[in-house]
C-alpha cells in the first residue's frame, strides 16, 4: 500500500461524506472548512478501522485536520507488505 493509495482512499471517503466530487477535496485543506462535522468524523474513524485494520481515536479528524495530516499519521500505523 502506497501513501498515494491511502490518500486517494481518504479523499474518496471524505468526498462521499460531504457529497462532493473528489476533485473538490484538497488534501491540504482543513476538513472542517469543507463541512466535515463530528458525525462525519466518527464515520471516518469507523471506515478507517474497517478498511485499514487500525484503531484510531474518535478525534482523528480534529487532531490531524487535513487529509495529508491523516495520511501521514495512518501511514505510520498501517502494516505495509
C-alpha positions in Angstrom: 0.0 0.0 0.0 1.4 3.3 -1.0 0.8 6.8 0.5 -1.0 7.7 -2.7 -3.4 4.8 -2.3 -4.2 5.8 1.3 -4.5 9.5 0.3 -6.9 8.7 -2.6 -9.0 6.5 -0.3 -9.3 9.3 2.2 -10.2 11.8 -0.5 -12.9 9.4 -1.7 -14.2 8.8 1.8 -14.4 12.4 2.7 -16.0 13.3 -0.7 -18.6 10.7 -0.1 -19.5 12.1 3.4 -19.7 15.6 2.1 -21.5 14.7 -1.2 -18.7 16.5 -3.1 -16.8 15.3 -6.2 -13.3 14.1 -5.1 -11.7 16.8 -7.2 -13.2 19.4 -4.7 -11.5 17.8 -1.7 -8.0 19.2 -1.4 -5.6 17.1 0.7 -4.1 20.2 2.3 -7.5 21.9 3.2 -8.8 21.6 6.8 -11.6 19.1 6.7 -13.8 21.3 9.0 -13.7 24.1 6.4 -15.1 21.6 3.8 -18.0 20.9 6.1 -16.9 17.8 7.9 -18.7 17.6 11.2 -18.4 15.3 14.2 -20.8 12.7 12.8 -18.8 12.5 9.6 -15.6 12.4 11.6 -16.8 9.4 13.6 -17.9 7.6 10.5 -14.4 8.2 9.0 -12.9 6.6 12.1 -15.1 3.6 11.7 -14.2 3.3 8.0 -10.5 3.6 8.7 -10.7 0.9 11.3 -12.7 -1.4 8.9 -10.7 -0.7 5.8 -7.1 -0.5 7.2 -7.4 -2.5 10.4 -6.1 0.1 12.8 -7.9 1.6 15.8 -8.0 5.4 15.7 -9.1 7.9 18.3 -12.5 9.5 17.6 -10.7 12.8 17.5 -8.7 11.8 14.4 -10.1 14.5 12.1 -9.5 17.2 14.7 -6.1 16.0 15.8 -5.0 15.7 12.1 -7.2 18.3 10.4 -6.2 17.6 6.7 -6.1 14.6 4.6 -2.4 15.0 4.3 -2.0 15.0 8.0 -4.3 12.0 8.5 -2.5 10.1 5.8 0.9 10.8 7.4 -0.4 9.7 10.8 -2.0 6.5 9.4 1.0 5.7 7.3 2.9 5.0 10.4 0.2 2.7 11.8 -0.7 0.6 8.9 1.2 -2.6 8.3 2.9 -2.5 4.9 3.9 -5.5 2.9 
